[in-house]
Amino acid sequence: MSIQRETAALGNWSSRAYHRRWLLDQVSGLFDFFQYRAINPKGGFYDMDDAGRPLDAINPVRGIHSTARMVHCFSIGSLLGRPGSEDIVDHGMNYLWKHHRDATHGGYVWSLNNDGPVDATKQGYGHAFVLLAASSAKTIGHPLADGMLADATEILNTKFWEEKHGAIAEEFNQDWSPIDGGSYRGQNSNMHLTEALMAAFEATGDKAYLDKAESIADLVIRRSAGSVGWRVAEHFTANWALDKDYRGNEMFRPSGTTPGHWLEWARLILQLWSLGGKQHNWMPDAAKGLFSQSMSLGWDSDKGGFFYTLDWADVPAKRNKLWWPACEAAGAAHYLNEHMPSDFHEESYRKIWGTIGRCFIDHRNGGWHEELTEDLMPAHTIFPGKGDIYHALQACLIPLFPATGSLTKVIAEAGGNI
């Protein structure tokens, strides 16, 4: 019998005072690492190396998703009562509005440096995070939030949303002309839009956001993932036919399947189910299936951690271990344990946090290692340093609050109290 089973009488880890304090300590460590190092005085935020120094202190490229995620995370910090959080939110919101926003063509460009756009394309992935940032900033009353929320919503509705598919297109040139014929459709941008749409629904009460989130989930999860044994397909043609041969960007569009996204969807589906009044009976079974498959096929039972990608025969392809699938796994395990308690979900939760604590948390320099080798040693083949607080922060906070909505919603409902 496993140690986890022997201690089951003590209750789930997420209910234990020490575990909750430990998670809160990790939250404080993450805020400390990013809050006092990441601000670029010329706008936006630095990506940092392992020691917390800017990777490029002179003229770094600032991606829209990184800026928006900092706004989202420090909006959460403000709701928790973290001093100085509003300054980070204000810095990020101003950079999104005054620099990423394209005053000529509308929408938001993908990346900038001190001289202007580096990549001026309009990406669905980036616009999803603008919507999330605006929704989160609205919960703390930032003065730009309502205007940005309305602007991002209009762009998503008029430029990206494809009613015949019930999801968004992927990308456009700066002037909104198609890129390479506009033939690619991707689940990753739609998954993050689902997260943002739920946050926008919570912030505004406008059910149109929730309807779109449910539409995307039905397409990507119920119909697509459900047809291939609860594996989340990543890449599609313009008509949303599965493209198993697609080869793209290793960070945002890796080939094959990505178990980390199965885990991310497992949590998002249960959150969506809760927000929608638990009306869609397929959602709990989908979340359970996605999590079970990820642990069965994606988890390295010998060394720990999730393989980055699998091929379509379920064989590990890119065998390095990234921090964000482990983060999403921790959140998904908690959500499943709250809605469908089981020994498997609790044992998985402990196993995942064990690997995070031992291998991903950088106990020397602070922050988390974003990439490890197959043998769980720090590496930098895809991610050059520490540029992201978002996944780790949410993983630490999700188990501390009810599994019923976005962190901004549940923290506000709790009055900021843990």
Secondary structure, DSSP 8 states (H G I E B T S, - for coil): --HHHHTGGG--GGGSHHHHHHHHHHHHHHHHHHHTT-B-TTSSB--B-TTS-BS-SSS--EEHHHHHHHHHHHHHHHHHT-TTHHHHHHHHHHHIIIIIB-TTT-SB-SEEETTEEEE--EEHHHHHHHHHHHHHHHHTT-TTHHHHHHHHHHHIIIIIEETTTTEE--EE-TTS-BSGGG--EEHHHHHHHHHHHHHHHHHH--HHHHHHHHHHHIIIIIIIIHHTTS----EE-TT--B-TT----TTTS-SSB-HHHHHHHHHHHHHHHHHTTS--THHHHHHHHHHHHIIIIIB-TTT-SBBS-B-TTS-BSS--EEHHHHHHHHHHHHHHHHHS--HHHHHHHHHHHHHIIIIIB-TTTSSB-SEE-TTS-B--SS--SB---HHHHHHHHGGGS-TTS-HHHHHHHTTT--
